[in-house]
C-alpha cells in the first residue's frame, strides 16, 4: 500500500509540475490567435504603413513569440530533469538492448 501511495504521489507531483508547461503552451496558442484577430482588425491601420514598418512589426511579434516558446521548452526540460528524465543521445554508440530501444 505504501509503495502504491508513493507511486501515486510521484505521478501526481509530475503531472502538477507539467501543468505550468502546458499552461504556457496554451498561452502561446492564445497569443497566436490574438495576433491573427488583431491583424484582421488592423488591416486598414496597417495599410498606411510602409512595407519596412509592417515587416518590423511582424519581426517583433515573431521574436516575442519565439522567446516565449524557448522559455517554455527550457521549463519543460527543467521539469523533466527534476523528475529524473534526462536527454540521452546514443549517436555513434554500439546498440545495447539494455539501455537502447530500437525504433526502426
N, C-alpha and C positions, 0 to 999 in steps of 0.2 A: 504494500500500500504506500509506504514512504517513497519507494523508488518511482512508483507511478505518479505520485504527487509532485516529486521533484522534476520529472519529465514534463508534466503538465505546466508547472511553473516556468520552466525554461522555455517551453514553446510559447507560452503567454507573454513572457518578457520579450522574446524575439519578435513576436508579432506586434507588440506595443511599440518597440523601437523602430520597426519598419513603417509604422503609421505616419511618422513625420516625413519620411521619404515619399510615401505615396501622396500625402497631402501636398508636398512641394511639386510633385509631378502634376497633380491636378491644378495647382495654381498656374503652372506653366501652360497647360492646355487652356485654362480660362483666359490667360493673358493673350494667347494667340487668337482666341475667339473675340476678345475685346478689340484687338488690333484690326481684325477683319471688319468688325462692325464700325469702328472709328474710321477706317479707310473709306467705307461706303458713305458714311455721313459727312466726311470732309472732302469729298471729291471736288466740289466747287471751290472750296478754300484752297486746295492744293493745285487747282488748275492755274492759279495766278503765280505759282512758284516756278522757278527755273528747274530744269532737269537736275542741275547740280544740287539745288536745295532739296528736291524730292529724294535724290539718292542719299544725301547726308541724313535725312530723317529716317529713311529705311535702314541705313547702316547703324545708326544709333539704336534703333529698335532691335535690330539683329544682335548687336553687341550686348544689350541688356538681357535679351532672351538667352543667348548662349552662355553668358556669365552665370545666370540662374541655373541653367541645366548642368553646368560644370560643378557648381557648388552642390547641387543635389546629388550628382554622381559621386562626388567626394564624400558626402554624408552617407550615401548607401555603402560605399566601400568601408568607411569607418564603422558603421553599424555591423556589417558582416564580419569584420575583423574582431569586433568586440565579442561576437558570438562564436569565434573560432573558425570562421570561413575565410580562408586566405587564398590569394591568387597563386596559382602554380602553373608554370609553363614548362612542359616536358620536351620542348623543341630540342632536337638532336640527341635525345636520350634513347637508349635501347628500351623497347617496350617491356614493362614489368607488370604483369597482371595483378600483382598485389597492390600497386598504387595507381596504375593507369586504367582507364576504361576505353575499350575500343568502340568508336562511334561509327566507323565505316569499314 
